[in-house]
Amino acid sequence: MADLIFAVDPWQAILLCLLFAIIYVASLYVWADSVNKNRDHPDTIKRRFTSVSVICVIIPLLLRFFSTYADSVHAHSFLEWLGLRFSGLIPSLILPLALTMVLFLGPLTLHYVDGVFSIYMDSRYWTNSMKNLIWIRNHIVAPFSEEFIYRACMLPVLVPCFGPGMSTFLCPLFFGVAHFHHMIERIIQGKQEVSDALKQSFFQLTYTTLFGAYSAFLFLRTGHLMAPVIAHAFCNHMGFPAFGEVMHHPNTATRHKLIASFVFGLILWVALLYPLTSPFIYANDIYDL
């Protein structure tokens, strides 16, 4: 298979990524009553599974149209640009997850204190989860489809135009803004007032954009799609850290230990961020970050 490069103008790269984001979000609303019906309704979830599956075929085809055959050291196969390759796959399944768990050392410690860890040892938790459409959406379908579209299909056109560093912070903007569709759902369904929905959406925009930057960083450093997918699934499972629960914990000694675990986790994550994502470990010669 001949190698490819993506040679588009910066404005074309931006518009293309915007188009991908719009197509992804629009696919969630192509069904009748998709806005009025609760997003957690089984019918809605199944229909959206179908939609994103189709989109994950259409968007790469659109992306392929903007690539060009080239005999260059910067050229790679189309699948390699998408982060779909075997070299370095095993480390990409383990190390980025371990790194993300270090970042969540505080919340994980809180889970231990609250006794949540015990449910992971129960086989019924996993069997029931695999039958739960919401669990499958949050831990499998959403992480894979979102990372595939917002990272694997956007970064190949952004990086040649803006470089890997700037692309790391540019790419998440499409991801963060795309989450505003949740605000529309909440307003239409009467779950929230417009002002409350706006506040929640701006908060969501902030942390989804921050996560998006981390996710883009993992993709560019490892050159593997599965690295951000697994980190995304883990973050979806953990949710936003419960800082309030920590600060109001009734036991002073436990509260101090929890705070220390949050701080230590952040410090250790910063220290391990570059060593555990070294491109050498993942045989990554596609992206240079």
Helices and strands as residue ranges (DSSP letters): E 4-6, H 10-27, H 42-65, E 67-69, H 78-81, H 89-103, H 105-114, H 117-120, H 123-129, H 133-136, I 137-141, H 142-147, I 148-152, H 155-178, H 181-188, H 194-222, H 226-238, H 243-247, H 252-272, G 275-277
